[in-house]
Amino acid sequence: MSLSGRSEASPGAAAPAAEAAARRSWWRAKGAISLLSLATGLLLWELVSRLFVANKLFLAAPSQIAMALATMTGSGTLGRHIGVSAGEFALGYVIASLLGIVIGLAMAGSDRAKQALQPWVSGFYATPTVALAPLFILWVGIGIWSKVLVVITLVVFPVVINTEAGLRTTSPRLIETVRSFGASRAQIFRMVSLPSAMPFIMAGLKLGIGRGLIGVVVAELFGSRAGLGQLISQSAETFNMPNLFAGVVILATAGIALTAGFSLLEQKLFPWTRE
């Protein structure tokens, strides 16, 4: 109790509040910079498309893209295209993520498994998706599963590689320290190896977002009844630049939002990965 009769806050109680306030301030500053950058880019885009591009078939202004988005939203076509592509991406991404983590764990935990699986991982990772998409469509048709297979093929290998790398880079000294206290193999994996590998696994999952979106579009370009790839292809054939750029903007926005969401989730669930 101070001489004035008021209780003084302890340093230990004030520290978390100060840290939370500093974190909020940092996020606000980061968000302001991002918004300023986005606004500047859109303004320059509008000026270039209005003043310097003679042929409107080559570039659509942001205002024209916004009108195209509003028109397609009102007619319901945009929601149908987004729903189809979102379903294909979500299903393929979830399957690829689970499969990639399991394969990465197997390769990191067994040298024989690594030797057996490494040639397949390296070979398929380097194979262009353009060469596989027509085969998947030929095998399973132009329905959802051909697109899901393309997404799986693109997403699974970054997850595999990052999962294995994360587990293999766990500090041997830390593992030996925990083992010296009588920890079992399962406890070492749960308390040491897996937390140490989480930054790598999350990096693989974030890399898979962009690759998965690319896979959806590539597969839909080769054959689809609906989807953002089909929208882009149809708009290019009819030289409808506002609709084409609208599809591209939606894909870019989805990639930014999903990556930012994963970053926030990573900081909430795995605070030790924060730089």
Secondary structure, DSSP 8 states (H G I E B T S, - for coil): --TTS-----HHHHHHHHHHHHHHHHHHHHHHHHHHHHHHHHHHHHHIIIII-S-TTS---HHHHHHHHHHHHHHTHHHHHHHHHHHHHHHHHHHHHHHHHHHHHHHHH-HHHHHHHHHHHHHHHHS-HHHHHHHHHHHH-SSHHHHHHHHHHHHHHHHHHHHHHHHHTS-HHHHHHHHHTT--HHHHIIIIIHHHHHHHHHHHHHHHHHHHHHHHHHHHHHS-SSSHHHHHHHHHHTT-HHHHHHHHHHHHHHHHHHHHHHHHHHHHH-GGG--
